Amino acid sequence: MVEFPHHPFWDFSLEVYMSEGVGTACIELQSALALDVNVLLYCLWVAASRRGVITPDQLASLREPVEDWHQEVVRALRGVRTRMKEDFGSGHQDLVEQLRRRVQQTEIDCEHIEQLMLSVSLDLEVDDARPDDILLIDAVSNLETYFGTLGFISNTDRVNVAHILSAVFPKQAANVSALVSVSF
């Protein structure tokens, strides 16, 4: 078992991802757009933790150090884990499933490392005076910057983004759909 240092970004990510329907929305966005869910969550955490807006240059500089790790380690493990769901006719599917769960835990640990890498990528100060009603706007701006690097956003993608934002900012959920439809 790996001993990870405590970090509020990881805590935020777990809370958001485990919110009803958010994990599914993240996976659908990942599949549709080949996005990195950790970068998506980082964009949200920066806003929700009162660190403001990420510029396109900052986004590029934070993605660069994690890109190889994400592609060559996280996605590679995800591919192995997904492939292990198939029945190879070995008659030992129960053993394969046990091993698949271990690979999944390793994948999660590797995502945790990626999040630690992201958390030190930018030196963004917390602005405790930043008003609550601006945080959602900051989050939409950060996602708009990130999604701008990914290409076309479908209506299904917009629904998923709105669902995730509503989980992060439940008090402003009524404003989310309008902001998403205008921004994406």
Buried (B, 14 or more C-beta within 10 A) or exposed (E): EEEEEEBEBBEBBEEBBEBEEBBEBBEBBBEBBEBBBBBBBBBBBBBBBBBBBBEEEBBEEBBEEBEEBBEEBBBEBBEBBEEBEEEEEEEEBEEBEEBBEEBBEBBEBBBBBBBBBBBEBBEBEEEEEBEEEBBBBBBBBBBBBBBEEBEEBEEEBBBBBBBBBBBBBEEBBEBBBEBBEEBB
